[in-house]
Structure formats: structure tokens, C-alpha cells
Amino acid sequence: MINADRIVPVQATDLISLYAVILKQDSNNSSMAKASASDVEGDFTISTTGIKLCDQPLKSCNITGASATIYFVADYKYEGFYLSGVFEEPQAGSADVVADGSLYCAVLSSGDITITKVGL
């Protein structure tokens, strides 16, 4: 239902599912797959290459593969990313991650993680 300010409120889906629909519209994300957390706390393990969207807010992510692109929303207890169990500081110039519902993209390439905020 459109309100008086011509805003269509999101009511029939959650924010992460809405992000998934939007991201899939970009042909570069056509192979994007859902990444499921290892637990209810938001701890993820990514072991395959490709583009992933975390299915719940991310607290931590352990990447065991050589490369990955991971879209995520930060959990209130956000810790960051690990490479094969070792904490990895994001590259200089990466976005500061804030747990406010914003969408972020973490890219692992050549052993370095770069995080950008997606959108405006």
C-alpha cells in the first residue's frame, strides 16, 4: 500500500531478503548464493569461492578459500573477518562497519580483505 508521501513500505519481507532481490538484478551477481550461519550468533564459515549473501546479521566470518565476495549486514556484536582462523584487519580505506542495517560487501582477493558500504 502506498502512503500519502508516495512511499511503499516494506511489509511482506525482511531486509536481507529485500537486499537479495535487489542484488540479483545486477548481472554480475547472477551466481550469488545464500551463506547460512554456523550458529544463531551469526558466525559464518565460507569455504567456496563466489558471491555470497549472509542469511542473517554477521558477527564473524571465517574464510578458508582463496577468494570470496560476501554481502552482509553487521550484527550488533560484529567482530570481523578471519582467514583460516586468523583475524584479518581490513585493508586501509575500507568502510567502517556499523550495525545499523546497512549492506556491506567484503572482498577477499590476494589474501587481503576490503570492505565497502553498498549504496548511498
PyMOL commands that set and color helices and strands:
alter all, ss='L'
color gray80, all
select helices_A, chain A and resi 15-24+27-29
alter helices_A, ss='H'
color red, helices_A
select strands_A, chain A and resi 33-35+43-46+51-54+60-63+68-73+80-83+86-88+103-109+112-117
alter strands_A, ss='S'
color yellow, strands_A
deselect
rebuild
show_as cartoon
